[in-house]
Amino acid sequence: MAVRLIKKYPNRRLYDTRTSTYITLSDVKKLVLEQESFTVIDAKTGDDLTRSILLQIILEAEGRRRADVLQRHAGTDDPFLRHGDARRRRSIHGRQHAFFSGHAGADA
């Protein structure tokens, strides 16, 4: 059978040309798990977007996994999580400071 073609439109919707229906990232994930061959293309340009769609699915799954871990440990007195949170806050604060310091000089 031919490779399934999925078109991604500018409104971020995915259109499965085999079933003539709009599908979600969850549907694409099911195709992966079912080992169905498919290609995702930009409907306007024809560019192959398969890798970026697969990456998006992986990132969303990782985000949910991390949220589940944090939720399980919420309210616990876990020093590892406290250390990680403090380190993450410092990193974010440092990046924000560097970003805004660099842009403040550009406006002057």
C-alpha angles and dihedrals in degrees: 000000000000122000111273113249121217120185122207114209127205090256086065093250120139119220121199107212093197095059096026090229138114113253137192133231086259089059090050089050089054089053089054093049090048088050091238114165113236143154126211116210134181104254092216103042103021091232116155108251098171095112094048092049091050090049090051090053091050093048093049091049091049091049091052091047092052092046089053092051092049092046091052090052097040111124093015121119094238110158092198092059092044090052092047092049093050092048091048091050091051091049093049092045091050092050092048091049092049092046096050094040090054093048095045090061091049092057094053 
